Structure formats: structure tokens, C-alpha cells
């Protein structure tokens, strides 16, 4: 049992998240407690860019995938933002309410209704 655990540790010692996050926008909530961070996630040549949004504490940076919203442009079908992922934007409606607008025809992978005490509303834009 102990040997299997050590073998797993050794095998994964070189493992790391090969994906990179590039922040496109960071908007503080009206009370300054949270931020909505919109970022592009690039996981290498075999995948396209994705647009991801996380709701974080004010001083945090995104690590890993988005905790609220994840989408891509479905191989060029949806409108793309300046960051090369499917277009989206965020707007705080109150300290506990966030609006996420995203491009029609985006392929959605995550669309949470509530994260870290913040209620999220979604609006598809375009046709």
C-alpha cells in the first residue's frame, strides 16, 4: 500500500496543469468583496481557446478553470472576443448579483446559477 502511494507520487511529480489563463477583464463588485474575472484559458495546440469566468475574493487570481462560466466558440461558429475566446462580458447588478452576457452559438460547458454567495443571471446576445 505504501509502495503504491509512493509510486503514484513519483509518477505525478512531473505532472502540472498544462493550461494557461490570460485575464481579459477583472471587475470588482459594488461592495469590493468579490471580483468577476473573465479570462481566456489555453490548454495547448489540440484545443481551442475557451472563455471562462470566475467569481473570486477581491485579491484572488483565477487558478484552474472558471468556477461560474465556461464556453468556447464552437470551432468558429460564435462571435469571438479580443482575447480569442467566445465573446462574453460581465456586469454587476448589485453586490450579490452578476449578469453574464455571452455570444449566441457559443458552446456552453458550465453555467452556474450561484457562486460564492453571488446569484448569476445569463443573457445570450446576437442571433
ABEGO torsion letter per residue (X at the ends): XAAAAAAAAAAAAABBBABBBBBABBBBBAAGABBBBBBBBBAEAABBBBBBBBBBBAABBBBEBBAABBBBAGGGABBBBAAGBBBBBBBBABAABBBBBBBBGBBBABBBABBGGBBBBBBBBEX
